[in-house]
């Protein structure tokens, strides 16, 4: 199932405990991502949503790991790393993505990557606006889909 199919609006998160971790650096952008993520979690009837804020994208993996170890079924990680005049952008973007992948693989809990890595602020703002193209919304949807798929794999087959 593709993330952009209209049928995804009926995806159920009932019974799921979902963590949403948002970097507050570039808050004008990340607040839009967070709003999009929370909207889809509400629309899909997530049983519990745990919200945590961290200073920046570099701190996302540690909080994601903590939420995974505390029983979340999936974690949505949101941030915005915008290229500047130094190499800082590349280091933060790479380490954040690497850390989040490590959390996911080490814990077996899905961690969706809703961290924008853009060359300019305008591109990040465009991806954090309300609507179906909001990348926070897409990250939350991916988290729900992965949590459901993993639950389905764990459930004994009835055939």
N, C-alpha and C positions, 0 to 999 in steps of 0.2 A: 504494500500500500504506500503510495507517495504522500509526502507531507502536504502537498498543495491540493489534494483531492477534496472536494466539498464534503464527502462522506465523513471526513475526519472530525467534523463538528459534532458527531454523535459518539466519539470515542469516550469510553467511561474510565474514570480514575477512581471509581467507587472501591473502597477497600484499600486504597493506596495511601501511604504516608510519603509525601514528597517534600524534600528540602529545596529551598530556593536561596542561593547564596549570591549576593550582589556586591560588586566592588563599588565603593562610593567615589573613587577617583573618576573624573569625567561624569559626575552625577547628572548633569543635564541630559546626557545620553543614556546612562545606565538606569535612570529612573523610568524612562520610556520602555526599556527592555523588561524591567521588573513588572511594570504595569501590564505589558502584553503577556508575560508568563502567568501572572496571577489571574488574569482574565480567563485564559484557557483552562487553568486548573479549577477555577470556579465553575465554568461552563461544563466541565467534564465531571463535576461532583467529586473532586478529590476528598477523601475522608479526612485527612489532616495535612496541613501545609505548615512547615516550619520555616520561618524566615530568619535569615542571618545576613548581616552586612559586614563587610571587611573593608579595610582601607583601599586596597588596590587588587589588580588581577593576580599579582604575585602571591597574594595571600589566599586566593581561592582554593588551592589544593588542600591546605591544612584544614580549613573549615569543612570542605567536602568530605574529607577523610573522617572527621569527627562525626558528622551527620550519618555517614555510612555505618560507622561503628555503633551508632545509637539507634539503629533500626529503621532508617529510611529505606523505602523500596526503590527510590531513584533520587538523584540530586540534579537540579538545574543550576548551572553556574553562569553568571552574567557579568560582563565587563566590557570595557572599551579601551583598547590600546591604539593610540593614534600616532603615526610616525611623526617624529620631530627632527631637530637638527643633529641629534646624536644617535649612537647605536643602542641607546636604552630601549627603544621600541622593540628591536629585534630580540634582545635578551629577555625582556619581560614576556613578550608574546610566546616565544619558544618555551621558556620555563613554565609558564602557566599551562600551556597545552600539554607539555610533557608530564607535568605534575598531575593534571586531571586524568590523563590516560592511565598513569600509574595507579591512582586511587581506584579507578574503575577496575583495572585488571587485578590489583591486589585484594580488593574486597568482594568482587563479583557483583557490585551494585552499580547500575548504570549511572553515569555522570555525563550529562549533556553539555556540549561546549557552545554556550551562547556568548562567547567573548568575541566582540568585533575587533578585527585587526585591519585597520584601514590606513590609507595613505593620507587622508585629510578628514577634517572634522565634518564637512558637508556629507561625505559618504556615510559616516557613522550616524549622523542625525537622520539621514534618509532611512536607515535600517532600523531605527528605534521609534519611528512614528507609529501611531495607532493604525490598526488594520491587519489584514491577513498576511502582509509581508513583514510584519514586525518579527525580528530575529529572536526576541525573547519568547514570543509566542511559539515560534517554530522549535526552539530548544525545549520548552515545556512539553510540547506535543511529542517530540522525540523521546523524552524521558518517560512519558506515559506509555508510549508504544513499546519501548524496551522493557519496562517493568512488567507489562502485560505478557509480552513474549516469554520472558524468563519464568513468570508464574505458570504459563501454559506448559512450558517444558518440564516443570517440577510436578505438575498435576498428573496423576496416573491416567493413562489412556482408558477411555470407556468403550473402545471398539474391540 
